[in-house]
Amino acid sequence: MKQYQIYFDNNEKLHLQFSRLKEEIQKNSFSDITFYITWTQSEKSKLEFIIKEIEKCFPESAYYGNQASGSISMGEFASGINITCYAFEGKTTRTELVWVEKETEISSL
């Protein structure tokens, strides 16, 4: 598995970073990719743009995320929006996101 971290600065820079990432992913023929997004404050319009870009550039990928008090990006504390792409190298590796409700038996596992 390879991991790519992108710190969101602005829409134009994200578009360029996703274009480079798309080339890298196509070159390496990864079996599956998943995006994990963290943010520190409610930035709905920025998050909407990020989701649209993921769906446009990587339509087969899964994505998820959550609001946090902060995260680590490229070895430093990140206080904005951080996007991590997990690229799986195994030919048969696939990811699946499953929603688990709180207070269920499986959530206690």
C-alpha positions as CSV (number, residue, x, y, z in Angstrom):
1,M,0.0,0.0,0.0
2,K,1.1,3.5,-0.8
3,Q,-0.1,6.6,0.9
4,Y,-0.4,10.1,-0.6
5,Q,-1.1,13.1,1.5
6,I,-2.6,16.3,0.1
7,Y,-3.1,19.4,2.2
8,F,-6.0,21.5,0.7
9,D,-4.9,25.1,0.0
10,N,-7.3,26.1,-2.8
11,N,-9.4,24.7,-5.6
12,E,-6.8,25.2,-8.4
13,K,-4.0,23.6,-6.4
14,L,-6.2,20.6,-5.5
15,H,-7.2,20.1,-9.2
16,L,-3.5,20.1,-10.1
17,Q,-2.5,17.7,-7.3
18,F,-5.4,15.3,-8.2
19,S,-4.2,15.4,-11.9
20,R,-0.7,14.4,-10.8
21,L,-2.1,11.7,-8.5
22,K,-4.3,10.3,-11.2
23,E,-1.3,9.9,-13.5
24,E,0.6,8.2,-10.7
25,I,-2.2,5.8,-10.0
26,Q,-2.7,4.9,-13.7
27,K,1.1,4.4,-14.1
28,N,1.2,2.0,-11.1
29,S,-2.1,0.1,-11.8
30,F,-3.2,0.1,-8.2
31,S,-6.0,-2.4,-7.5
32,D,-8.1,0.1,-5.4
33,I,-7.8,3.5,-3.8
34,T,-9.6,5.1,-0.9
35,F,-9.6,8.7,0.3
36,Y,-9.7,9.7,3.9
37,I,-10.5,13.4,4.6
38,T,-10.1,15.3,7.9
39,W,-11.0,18.9,8.6
40,T,-10.9,21.1,11.6
41,Q,-13.9,23.3,11.1
42,S,-17.1,23.3,9.0
43,E,-16.0,24.3,5.5
44,K,-19.0,22.9,3.5
45,S,-18.2,24.6,0.2
46,K,-14.6,23.4,0.3
47,L,-15.6,19.9,1.2
48,E,-18.2,19.8,-1.6
49,F,-15.5,20.8,-4.1
50,I,-13.2,18.1,-2.8
51,I,-15.9,15.4,-3.1
52,K,-16.8,16.6,-6.6
53,E,-13.2,16.4,-7.7
54,I,-12.8,12.9,-6.2
55,E,-15.9,11.7,-7.9
56,K,-14.8,13.2,-11.2
57,C,-11.1,12.1,-11.2
58,F,-11.5,8.8,-9.3
59,P,-15.1,7.6,-9.9
60,E,-14.4,4.1,-8.6
61,S,-12.8,5.1,-5.3
62,A,-14.4,5.2,-1.9
63,Y,-14.0,8.2,0.4
64,Y,-14.8,9.0,4.0
65,G,-13.8,11.4,6.7
66,N,-14.5,13.3,9.8
67,Q,-14.1,16.5,11.6
68,A,-11.2,16.5,14.0
69,S,-9.4,19.0,16.3
70,G,-6.4,18.6,14.0
71,S,-4.4,16.1,12.1
72,I,-0.9,15.3,11.0
73,S,0.0,16.0,7.3
74,M,3.4,15.3,5.9
75,G,4.9,15.2,9.4
76,E,3.4,18.5,10.6
77,F,0.3,19.5,12.5
78,A,-2.5,20.4,10.0
79,S,-5.3,22.7,11.0
80,G,-7.2,22.8,7.7
81,I,-8.4,20.1,5.4
82,N,-6.1,17.1,4.9
83,I,-6.7,14.4,2.3
84,T,-5.0,11.1,2.4
85,C,-5.2,8.7,-0.5
86,Y,-4.5,5.0,0.3
87,A,-3.5,3.2,-2.9
88,F,-3.5,-0.6,-2.7
89,E,-0.9,-2.5,-4.7
90,G,-2.2,-6.1,-4.3
91,K,-3.9,-7.3,-7.5
92,T,-7.0,-8.6,-5.6
93,T,-7.1,-6.0,-2.7
94,R,-10.4,-4.2,-2.5
95,T,-11.9,-1.8,0.1
96,E,-15.4,-1.6,1.3
97,L,-16.8,1.1,3.6
98,V,-19.4,-0.2,6.1
99,W,-21.5,2.2,8.2
100,V,-21.8,0.9,11.8
101,E,-24.3,2.6,14.1
102,K,-23.4,3.4,17.6
103,E,-24.8,1.2,20.3
104,T,-24.9,-1.9,18.2
105,E,-23.3,-5.2,19.0
106,I,-20.8,-4.9,16.2
107,S,-19.7,-1.4,17.2
108,S,-18.5,-2.9,20.5
109,L,-16.1,-5.2,18.7
